[in-house]
Amino acid sequence: MKRREFIGLVGGAAAWPAAARAQQLGKVYRIGVFSAGSPPLTTAFTALPDALRALGWIDGQNILLENRFADNRLERLPELAAELVRLKVDIIVTYGTLAPLAAKQATSTIPIVMCDAGDPVGSGLVVSLARPGGNVTGLSLMSPDLAPKRLQMLKELLPALSRVAVLWNAANPYPARVYKETEIAAKSLGIEVDSIQVRGAADFDDAFNLLMKRRPDALIAVEDPLTGAHGQQIADFAVKSQLPSMYGLRAYADRGGLITYGPSLVELRRRAAGYVDQIIKGAKPADMPIQQPTKLELIINLKTAKALDLTVPPSLIARADELIE
């Protein structure tokens, strides 16, 4: 080989993509990351790759992350899931409930790791939490007694509370489960519940008009990719309408929601990275129990409380994990 050709070959190797260089050293695992929503502009989005990196799995070196987001266009879910199957990914990691349902329809062999599915058993993703069976495992967003605790906190904030509206996505089985649990808990507390359903972006104006007409004492917005994408709109409406509001994830408080109480998405997605690590090393999803949240966060937005002319009781302040001032 001529000297010039040899130098060109070596110089070109230095410019190879990191994944190509890593391929020379060992297998590069292709991991699909799949959601019905949009990429969130929060630490919840970076939590998974950060946790994988801490376990030694680095995107572009020994893993390749293939991100697929449906942007709340649910009709795209089957095709995006099929696309990941055609790419022959080694694992599909999913956010929410609708994405793993679509992924399960697309493949019965590729391991599926749920980061935060709402109701894995009730939605048919797994047969049980302890023994999921099949190719699906991971973490559930559901935590026992969440609905009663949220209502109790609202009652603590608003002692005269008698009517609560629940805004939920009727196209997703998880919000339906949360609504039903809220309805049951409300009966025991003597609180009436108004159901305000949405199924897409076009439904929010009608939902807000219905809320204005019914004038509940407080609003609970059930966490979901659709309500999450419209979190700012919901929070702005609640403040403008002088309506105290409760949400399930801290991202809503960052956008102006009054109170959030629920699991930490960052924690769930960090734990999901552990499932990916174990599966790469040979574990079978069927043998890996579904885990529930271990960390629940209470976030109170005091700026919003001030805008609503509300005084948050010291008992709630003392229990808060974070106060936004």
Phi, psi and omega in degrees: 000135179293151182301318182296320180294322179296315180297319179297322180295314179296315179298321179294324180299325181295337182265358178301148174302150182304319182297322180294319178295320181295327180301328179294335185265339182169180184293140171258120183272130180265123184239119175279136175243119198227131181213149173284340183266207179246160177299119180286143179271056183221174177294343178297331180284322181274351184299318182295304180298327178296317181290323176297319179299320179296335178269003177097007180255107189247123180300128181093354177242281180255358170223157172234121179269123178253100183275132176224117181237131183275352178054038179064018170261090191297336179294343180277345187302312181301317182292321179295320177296316179297324179297318178295323177295318179296328178287352181058046177297154180277329181213146171246120176259130186239149172252139177079197184253322185290325181294312178295329176297317178293320180295320180295325176293330185275333183208141174249005184242323179290129178299136178242123179250115178276128175280321189199055178290141186291309186216079188300321181282309182299328181272357176087012179289321180223161181277332176199160179290321184286322181228084187297327183066169175065209187249013184244134174208186178130220188234147178258145175280341184289139175224137182303143172068016180297314183300311178300321182293322178296318179293321179296322178294319177296322179293325177293321179285322184234085185304332182270011183305126178227337180224128179237134173264139177244117178265119185214154181274108183286355178269003184233128183295333181293308177302327178298319178294318180295319179299315181298318179293324178294319180298317179295314180296323182296323179300318181290340180259002180071032181248135175278147181237130173257129178269122177241106187260143170229156176228348181196176184300328184288349185272349189290323179298317178295322179297317179294321178297322178293321177296319178297323182289318186276335177049063175290169178281334182203165181234135170245121176256118183284131182295136188183153180305324182289308179292331176295318179295335181250022182301319179295318179297318180294314181297317179298318179297317182297318180292314180300326182269004182054047184244109176301138187227147180236140182225172185259343185227148188297335180302330180291323178294324178297334181265004177113001176296146185291303183225139170234139176217116181174188182294158174270115178297325179300315180296316182298319183286331173294319179292326178298327178300327177296323176296316179300314180302314182294321181292319176302325182274005171117354180291152180255131180307323182300335183262003186252109183300148174286132179256150178257167180300142174250349181232120176248134184250135171249113180243132179238127179266100183288334175296319179290321178301320179295319179296331179270000182059043180249141172258117181282127182301144178304329180297323177285319178303317183294330183271350185293138173281333180205141174244129177262116186243000000 
